[in-house]
């Protein structure tokens, strides 16, 4: 398909019988970008990826590679490399043969021989010494690197990764995540990565799309999505959060006063549009690391229920009336009654 610039989905809808898997997905993924689709089980991540790959065709809407509509273009002509959750390696082929299989339907790039290409790729994924082994002589992480090398063998324009680490233990996932990111950066290959793990999505992506119920809730850099969640769903799904629902009772300059069950909080969202008019219902959120003991503003008394020691911080769950709030701090708090507070600028209006 020639050299592909960016990857676009425009109002893509996909229905399977009476299940609507994708309900109008629009995305614009830039060349060389590491782009992640993240969301809970069943939200449509895999269907989006399969639609990009040409393994599903949209019920309506358009997929474009480099500005060209790819409707009707079969997977093998889309220049995509795919890695699935289950490594799908051939058990009775050596590692070299498995990687070479990636060149069955495409020539190696730059006039290389198959042998040269396979050697380069094994080098790239740090498996140089393992070419003669069979998959069952490798760890899960190593098998997934073989699958990655196989997908990259024909130098695809787009790399599609569907939960490639979910079968690995936490420690191995972190190692492989760094390797995948390094390889992607080195090659500059446009990558679409599917995961249900929001922490992984924050750690690995240039940008991510948070999905829910077949729709995209928000697209942004990890920092934008974390610091400025657009919806309640994003605020709660990406990282932990405390949601407060109340009623606007006043304004003073940039600050809005919101009453939550009789307690008044001053919030300054920092956005140009001042949120809500008087008596409007308003929801805002405060991250656990922004709820602190000893801050002067927005104080309220809680009763600590449980503490989880996490190493560099401790996570506390505390009761405030009939709600539970979560806060995280490096200090240890003994005793159960505490006064928490937060800076008005750390509240985000949803
Ligand atoms: P998971 O993280 O569990 O893999 P997902 O976000 O990748 O979930 P999809 O696999 O894209 O979600 O599924 C989205 C919705 O479409 C789900 O409700 C699913 O049951 C449905 N679905 C997916 N594939 C099919 C199919 N071939 N036939 C019928 N329904 C399907």
Boltz pocket constraint, residues with backbone or C-beta under 6 A from the ligand:
constraints:
  - pocket:
      binder: B
      contacts: [[A, 16], [A, 17], [A, 19], [A, 20], [A, 21], [A, 39], [A, 40], [A, 41], [A, 42], [A, 43], [A, 44], [A, 45], [A, 46], [A, 47], [A, 48], [A, 196]]
      max_distance: 6.0
